[in-house]
């Protein structure tokens, strides 16, 4: 089998007298077909891990509260790959109308990602995953901050490139703009082709590479390409809740990720990419299960602390429940969310501080900010990994 037959073609172009080559991928699925016997052992392990993640997610006392935070964790990871410096705490401070510790543009970019993700997941309830929906999600992704001047919600009408200062010295030049719509139409057909017998996980992996190779927008392609993986798994019910995000795995193994994308383009090595991708699914799903288990234990232990403490049990439990969704908060927000009086909220906050559940983090006398630090620490695991 000649795998190079799967690779696309390079097309010569010139700009300002300088020649360069754009890359045009072949349509999916790969031909010659995938050598699935190389993939199945790892595919089975990844599928089992994904099934376990889906099952264990139902043990969460309130999955909506956990998802609220988990989606924000993913937004921070995915945006860090694009160079933002925002932490999860910065995002939560920004959402709480507090000044973050990093440039606000960075936090706005992460906040846009959260909105785009939540919008896409909600729209999938009534609209199939399609080019139309991808454009809608992209418009939200680039609505404010960096990238807002790069045609949000519109497929590109000019040449882009990756690395370098111009197409002539770039590491990779995606297809020319006049071919983008045709390539995306082929990708959409593959996504919805019911005659395809490839497992959904494999399809999601193929679509991610093809989308990144087409690079259909002037900005935001990486973030949207990573979102697509989760949208595909959720829209086809392989996951009942959006709990699998590969951004951390791609961030930690960034060079390997880029190398595999390029190997697909240059030599048609889809099997190498699939093995890398499935290893990521296995590792990420396993970590997500561990995170859920840690969170459940933390919630149970802290609730037990409150219930065995002699003071303000009812109010403390009400405030504690709100912390699962808003682990960075203030007195005003607690009063508003919990529908309790200021004095009652103040007593509950003091009680939770004494129990080492809540921590004051602003150092201010007025407008104090409180954090459910141990919960945030669990979600933050790995979030500041520096991979060069």
C-alpha positions as CSV (number, residue, x, y, z in Angstrom):
1,X,0.0,0.0,0.0
2,X,1.3,3.4,-1.0
3,X,0.2,5.7,1.8
4,X,1.5,8.8,-0.1
5,X,-1.5,8.4,-2.4
6,X,-3.5,9.7,0.5
7,X,-1.6,12.9,0.8
8,X,-3.0,16.0,-0.9
9,X,-1.3,18.1,-3.5
10,X,0.7,21.3,-3.5
11,X,-0.4,24.1,-5.7
12,X,2.0,26.8,-6.8
13,X,1.0,30.5,-6.3
14,X,2.8,33.8,-6.2
15,X,2.3,37.1,-4.3
16,X,4.4,40.2,-5.0
17,X,6.6,38.2,-7.2
18,X,7.4,35.6,-4.6
19,X,6.4,31.9,-5.2
20,X,4.9,29.7,-2.5
21,X,2.9,26.4,-2.4
22,X,-0.5,26.0,-0.9
23,X,-1.7,22.6,0.2
24,X,-5.0,21.0,-0.9
25,X,-6.0,17.9,1.0
26,X,-7.8,14.9,-0.5
27,X,-11.4,14.4,0.6
28,X,-12.2,12.0,3.4
29,X,-12.2,9.1,4.0
30,X,-8.5,8.3,3.2
31,X,-7.8,6.2,0.1
32,X,-6.2,3.7,0.3
33,X,-8.4,2.9,3.4
34,X,-7.2,3.0,6.9
35,X,-5.4,0.0,8.2
36,X,-7.8,-0.5,11.1
37,X,-6.0,-3.6,12.5
38,X,-3.3,-1.2,13.7
39,X,-5.8,1.0,15.4
40,X,-8.3,-1.3,17.0
41,X,-6.4,-2.3,20.2
42,X,-6.0,1.3,21.2
43,X,-9.4,2.2,19.9
44,X,-11.0,-0.4,22.2
45,X,-9.1,1.0,25.2
46,X,-10.1,4.6,24.4
47,X,-13.7,3.5,23.9
48,X,-13.9,1.8,27.2
49,X,-12.3,4.9,28.9
50,X,-14.9,7.1,27.2
51,X,-17.7,4.8,28.2
52,X,-16.5,4.9,31.8
53,X,-16.3,8.7,31.8
54,X,-19.9,8.9,30.4
55,X,-21.1,6.5,33.1
56,X,-19.3,8.1,36.0
57,X,-20.5,11.6,35.1
58,X,-23.9,10.5,36.3
59,X,-22.6,10.1,39.8
60,X,-22.1,13.9,40.1
61,X,-24.6,15.3,42.6
62,X,-25.3,18.2,40.2
63,X,-23.7,17.7,36.8
64,X,-24.8,21.2,35.6
65,X,-22.8,22.9,38.4
66,X,-19.7,20.8,37.6
67,X,-20.0,21.3,33.8
68,X,-20.2,25.1,34.4
69,X,-16.7,25.0,35.8
70,X,-15.3,22.2,33.7
71,X,-16.1,24.0,30.5
72,X,-14.3,27.0,31.8
73,X,-11.3,24.9,32.6
74,X,-11.2,23.7,29.0
75,X,-11.5,27.3,27.7
76,X,-8.4,28.2,29.6
77,X,-6.4,25.2,28.3
78,X,-7.5,25.8,24.7
79,X,-6.8,29.5,24.8
80,X,-3.4,29.0,26.4
81,X,-2.4,27.0,23.3
82,X,-3.0,30.2,21.3
83,X,-0.8,32.2,23.7
84,X,-3.1,33.7,26.2
85,X,-1.9,34.0,29.8
86,X,-5.3,33.8,31.6
87,X,-5.7,31.3,34.4
88,X,-9.0,29.8,35.6
89,X,-8.9,32.3,38.6
90,X,-8.5,35.2,36.2
91,X,-11.5,34.1,34.2
92,X,-13.7,33.7,37.3
93,X,-12.6,37.1,38.6
94,X,-13.4,38.7,35.2
95,X,-16.9,37.0,35.3
96,X,-17.3,38.4,38.8
97,X,-16.6,42.0,37.5
98,X,-13.2,42.0,39.2
99,X,-9.9,43.0,37.6
100,X,-7.9,39.9,36.5
101,X,-4.1,39.7,37.0
102,X,-3.4,39.4,33.3
103,X,-4.3,41.6,30.3
104,X,-8.0,41.8,30.0
105,X,-7.8,40.9,26.3
106,X,-6.5,37.5,27.3
107,X,-9.4,36.9,29.6
108,X,-11.9,38.2,27.1
109,X,-10.6,35.6,24.6
110,X,-11.2,32.8,27.1
111,X,-14.6,34.2,28.0
112,X,-15.5,34.2,24.3
113,X,-14.5,30.5,24.1
114,X,-16.9,29.7,27.0
115,X,-19.7,31.5,25.3
116,X,-19.0,29.8,21.9
117,X,-18.9,26.4,23.5
118,X,-22.1,26.9,25.5
119,X,-23.8,28.3,22.4
120,X,-22.8,25.4,20.2
121,X,-23.8,22.8,22.7
122,X,-27.2,24.4,23.1
123,X,-27.7,24.8,19.3
124,X,-26.9,21.1,18.8
125,X,-30.2,20.3,20.5
126,X,-32.1,21.8,17.5
127,X,-29.6,22.1,14.7
128,X,-27.3,19.5,13.2
129,X,-23.5,20.1,13.3
130,X,-23.1,21.9,10.0
131,X,-21.1,24.7,8.2
132,X,-23.9,27.1,9.3
133,X,-23.4,26.2,12.9
134,X,-19.6,26.4,12.7
135,X,-19.9,29.9,11.3
136,X,-22.3,30.9,14.1
137,X,-19.9,29.5,16.7
138,X,-16.9,31.2,15.1
139,X,-18.7,34.6,15.2
140,X,-19.1,34.3,19.0
141,X,-15.5,33.0,19.4
142,X,-14.1,36.2,17.8
143,X,-16.8,38.6,18.9
144,X,-14.6,40.8,21.2
145,X,-10.9,41.2,21.8
146,X,-8.1,39.8,19.6
147,X,-9.4,38.5,16.3
148,X,-12.6,40.7,16.3
149,X,-11.3,42.4,13.2
150,X,-10.7,39.1,11.3
151,X,-14.1,38.5,9.8
152,X,-15.9,36.7,12.7
153,X,-18.4,34.1,11.3
154,X,-17.1,34.4,7.8
155,X,-15.0,31.9,5.9
156,X,-11.8,33.5,4.7
157,X,-11.6,35.3,1.4
158,X,-7.8,35.7,1.4
159,X,-4.8,33.5,1.9
160,X,-3.6,32.7,5.4
161,X,-0.5,30.8,6.6
162,X,1.0,29.2,9.6
163,X,4.4,30.2,10.9
164,X,6.6,32.8,9.2
165,X,5.8,36.3,8.2
166,X,4.3,35.6,4.8
167,X,3.3,32.7,2.6
168,X,6.8,32.5,1.1
169,X,8.5,31.7,4.4
170,X,5.6,30.0,6.2
171,X,5.8,26.5,7.7
172,X,2.4,25.6,6.2
173,X,0.1,27.4,3.7
174,X,-3.5,26.1,3.7
175,X,-5.6,25.9,0.5
176,X,-6.3,29.0,-1.5
177,X,-9.5,30.9,-0.5
178,X,-11.3,30.0,-3.7
179,X,-11.2,26.3,-2.8
180,X,-12.2,26.6,0.9
181,X,-16.0,26.3,0.4
182,X,-15.7,23.2,-1.8
183,X,-13.4,21.5,0.7
184,X,-15.7,22.4,3.6
185,X,-18.7,21.0,1.7
186,X,-16.9,17.7,1.2
187,X,-16.0,17.7,4.9
188,X,-19.7,18.3,5.8
189,X,-20.8,15.5,3.5
190,X,-18.3,13.1,5.2
191,X,-19.6,14.2,8.6
192,X,-23.2,13.2,7.8
193,X,-22.5,10.3,5.5
194,X,-24.4,7.4,7.0
195,X,-22.9,4.9,4.7
196,X,-19.5,5.3,6.4
197,X,-18.7,2.5,8.8
198,X,-15.8,4.1,10.6
199,X,-16.3,4.4,14.3
200,X,-17.3,7.9,15.5
201,X,-14.1,8.5,17.5
202,X,-12.1,7.8,14.3
203,X,-14.4,10.1,12.3
204,X,-13.9,12.9,14.8
205,X,-10.1,12.4,14.6
206,X,-10.1,12.6,10.8
207,X,-12.4,15.6,10.7
208,X,-10.2,17.5,13.2
209,X,-7.2,17.2,11.0
210,X,-9.1,18.0,7.8
211,X,-10.6,21.2,9.4
212,X,-7.2,22.3,10.7
213,X,-5.6,21.7,7.3
214,X,-8.3,23.7,5.4
215,X,-7.9,26.4,8.1
216,X,-11.1,28.1,6.8
217,X,-11.0,31.2,9.0
218,X,-8.5,34.0,9.3
219,X,-8.3,33.4,13.1
220,X,-9.7,31.0,15.7
221,X,-9.2,27.8,13.6
222,X,-7.3,25.9,16.4
223,X,-9.8,26.7,19.1
224,X,-12.8,25.8,16.8
225,X,-11.1,22.7,15.6
226,X,-10.7,21.4,19.1
227,X,-14.3,22.3,19.9
228,X,-15.4,20.3,16.9
229,X,-14.2,17.1,18.5
230,X,-16.5,17.5,21.5
231,X,-19.4,18.7,19.4
232,X,-19.2,15.6,17.2
233,X,-19.1,13.2,20.2
234,X,-22.0,15.0,21.9
235,X,-24.2,15.4,18.7
236,X,-24.0,11.7,18.0
237,X,-24.6,10.8,21.7
238,X,-21.3,9.0,22.2
239,X,-21.1,11.4,25.2
240,X,-24.2,12.5,27.0
241,X,-22.3,15.3,28.7
242,X,-19.4,17.4,27.2
243,X,-16.7,16.1,29.4
244,X,-13.9,15.1,27.0
245,X,-11.6,17.9,25.9
246,X,-8.2,17.2,24.4
247,X,-6.7,20.7,24.7
248,X,-4.5,19.8,27.7
249,X,-3.2,16.7,25.9
250,X,-2.4,18.7,22.8
251,X,-0.8,21.4,24.9
252,X,1.5,19.0,26.7
253,X,2.4,17.2,23.5
254,X,2.3,20.2,21.2
255,X,5.2,19.3,19.0
256,X,4.1,15.8,18.5
257,X,0.6,17.1,17.7
258,X,2.0,19.4,14.9
259,X,4.3,16.6,13.7
260,X,1.4,14.2,13.3
261,X,-0.7,16.8,11.4
262,X,2.2,17.4,9.0
263,X,2.9,13.6,8.6
264,X,-0.7,13.2,7.4
265,X,-0.3,16.0,4.9
266,X,3.1,15.0,3.6
267,X,3.0,11.2,3.7
268,X,-0.6,10.2,4.3
269,X,0.2,8.7,7.7
270,X,-3.3,8.8,9.2
271,X,-2.6,5.7,11.3
272,X,0.1,7.6,13.2
273,X,-2.2,10.5,13.9
274,X,-5.1,8.2,15.0
275,X,-2.8,6.4,17.5
276,X,-1.7,9.7,18.9
277,X,-5.4,10.9,19.0
278,X,-6.7,7.7,20.7
279,X,-3.9,7.8,23.2
280,X,-5.1,11.3,24.0
281,X,-8.7,10.2,24.4
282,X,-7.6,7.3,26.7
283,X,-5.4,9.6,28.8
284,X,-7.9,12.5,28.9
285,X,-10.9,10.4,29.7
286,X,-9.0,8.6,32.5
287,X,-7.9,12.0,34.0
288,X,-11.5,13.3,33.7
289,X,-12.8,10.3,35.7
290,X,-10.2,11.0,38.4
291,X,-11.1,14.7,38.5
292,X,-14.8,13.8,38.9
293,X,-14.0,11.4,41.7
294,X,-11.8,14.0,43.5
295,X,-14.5,16.6,43.2
296,X,-17.2,14.3,44.5
297,X,-14.9,13.4,47.5
298,X,-14.1,17.1,48.1
299,X,-17.8,18.0,48.1
300,X,-18.8,15.2,50.4
301,X,-16.0,15.9,52.9
302,X,-16.8,19.6,53.0
303,X,-20.5,19.0,53.4
304,X,-19.8,16.7,56.3
305,X,-17.6,19.4,57.9
306,X,-20.5,21.9,57.6
307,X,-23.1,19.4,58.9
308,X,-21.0,18.5,62.0
309,X,-20.3,22.2,62.8
310,X,-22.7,23.6,65.4
311,X,-23.2,27.0,63.8
312,X,-25.3,28.3,60.8
313,X,-25.6,24.9,59.2
314,X,-28.6,25.7,57.0
315,X,-27.2,29.0,55.6
316,X,-23.7,27.6,55.3
317,X,-25.0,24.7,53.2
318,X,-26.9,27.0,50.9
319,X,-23.8,29.1,50.3
320,X,-21.7,26.0,50.0
321,X,-24.0,24.7,47.2
322,X,-23.6,28.0,45.3
323,X,-19.8,27.7,45.5
324,X,-19.9,24.6,43.3
325,X,-20.9,26.8,40.4
326,X,-19.2,30.1,41.5
327,X,-16.1,29.1,43.4
328,X,-14.8,32.7,43.2
329,X,-17.5,35.0,44.7
330,X,-18.3,37.9,46.9
331,X,-20.9,38.9,49.5
332,X,-23.1,40.7,47.0
333,X,-23.3,37.7,44.7
334,X,-23.9,35.2,47.5
335,X,-26.9,37.4,48.7
336,X,-28.2,37.5,45.2
337,X,-27.8,33.8,44.3
338,X,-28.8,32.3,47.7
339,X,-31.6,34.8,48.3
340,X,-30.5,35.3,51.9
341,X,-29.9,38.5,53.9
342,X,-26.5,40.2,54.2
343,X,-26.1,39.4,57.9
344,X,-27.0,35.7,57.2
345,X,-24.6,35.5,54.3
346,X,-21.8,37.2,56.3
347,X,-22.2,34.6,59.1
348,X,-22.2,31.7,56.6
349,X,-19.0,33.1,55.0
350,X,-17.3,33.4,58.3
351,X,-18.4,29.9,59.2
352,X,-17.0,28.5,55.9
353,X,-13.7,30.4,56.5
354,X,-13.4,28.8,59.9
355,X,-13.9,25.4,58.3
356,X,-11.1,26.2,55.7
357,X,-13.6,25.8,52.9
358,X,-13.7,29.4,51.8
359,X,-10.7,31.7,51.6
360,X,-10.6,35.5,51.3
361,X,-8.3,36.3,48.3
362,X,-8.5,40.0,47.7
363,X,-7.0,41.4,50.9
364,X,-9.4,44.3,50.8
365,X,-11.6,45.6,53.6
366,X,-14.5,46.4,51.3
367,X,-15.6,44.3,48.3
368,X,-13.9,41.2,49.5
369,X,-13.5,38.3,47.2
370,X,-13.7,34.7,48.4
371,X,-12.5,31.5,46.8
372,X,-13.4,27.8,47.3
373,X,-9.7,27.1,46.9
374,X,-9.6,23.3,47.3
375,X,-12.2,22.8,44.5
376,X,-10.4,25.2,42.2
377,X,-7.1,23.4,42.9
378,X,-8.6,20.2,41.7
379,X,-9.8,21.8,38.5
380,X,-6.4,23.6,38.1
381,X,-4.3,20.5,38.0
382,X,-2.1,20.7,35.0
383,X,-3.4,24.0,33.9
384,X,-0.1,25.9,34.2
385,X,2.1,23.2,32.6
386,X,4.8,24.8,30.6
387,X,5.6,22.9,27.5
388,X,7.7,25.4,25.8
